[in-house]
Amino acid sequence: MSESLVAVVDDDALVRDAAASLIRSFGYRTAIYPSADAFLEAGDDAADCVLTDLQMPGRSGLELRQQLRERGSTVPVILMTAYPTPDLRARAAALDLVALLDKPVDPDLLSGALARAMG
């Protein structure tokens, strides 16, 4: 198993648990957080990569990425959404995300994004 830790940030417990299980099947360790604020409180050094949902109560996934940038964090971020739009893709590109994945997440695309994130 890899020593790399992926933080899964999603307000939906079923999605969070399913994503964490899939990521563990790829050989990574996982930590789960029910919100962007919960992850930020843990400290951005708590993970080697972040997989986050776009739409959550409180901070969105894009706001989480922006907050990490403002803190000077270089942790790679993968965003997932059930509502991809051209505008969202443009905003996501400006935030230097590893990937913007459509929900339901394709396991092969997630695996590739994690491999890119971990360098």
Secondary structure, DSSP 8 states (H G I E B T S, - for coil): --S-EEEEE-S-HHHHHHHHHHHHHTT-EEEEESSHHHHHHH-GGG-SEEEEES--SSS-HHHHHHHHHHTT----EEEEES---HHHHHHHHHTT-SEEEESS--HHHHHHHHHHHT-
